[in-house]
Amino acid sequence: MKADAGKRKIFDAVDLLTEDTSAQTTEVKVELRKHLSTLMQVESLLSYLTRVM
């Protein structure tokens, strides 16, 4: 899906930045993914509200 291409690039960048497999890095990767997911949900909601109004 082209709409998700930008989001995929963000997750790929996070993967590259956190390539180390140590436990601490894995925790950081999980936290980054949680925050990115939340940001994408907010972005989606704002996009919807902009179209509706």
C-alpha atoms as one frame of an Amber mdcrd trajectory, in Angstrom:
protein
   0.000   0.000   0.000   1.450   3.311  -1.058  -0.208   5.126   1.833   1.895
   3.093   4.269   5.172   3.545   2.390   6.262   6.515   4.496   5.409   4.697
   7.690   7.381   1.660   6.551  10.399   3.892   5.892  10.190   5.179   9.457
  10.154   1.653  10.878  13.037   0.666   8.579  15.022   3.651   9.855  14.329
   2.608  13.447  15.528  -0.900  12.604  18.768   0.464  11.156  19.375   2.777
  14.106  18.796   0.003  16.619  20.532  -2.833  14.783  22.447  -3.940  17.886
  20.808  -7.012  19.441  21.571  -6.242  23.083  18.644  -6.399  25.518  18.782
  -2.661  26.159  18.656  -1.857  22.441  15.724  -4.227  21.993  13.849  -2.364
  24.732  14.590   0.951  23.011  13.340  -0.432  19.703  10.084  -1.564  21.334
   9.576   1.857  22.928  10.308   3.659  19.644   7.816   1.482  17.804   5.157
   2.203  20.448   5.712   5.944  20.147   5.748   5.849  16.354   2.546   3.848
  16.329   0.876   6.411  18.588   2.099   9.275  16.413   0.742   7.596  13.295
  -2.643   7.123  14.960  -2.736  10.814  15.882  -1.672  11.762  12.360  -4.435
   9.604  10.915  -7.029  11.135  13.234  -5.912  14.677  12.391  -6.056  13.888
   8.703  -9.598  12.576   9.090 -10.721  15.589  11.116  -9.216  17.948   8.558
 -11.199  16.273   5.774 -14.439  16.274   7.769 -14.289  19.918   8.783
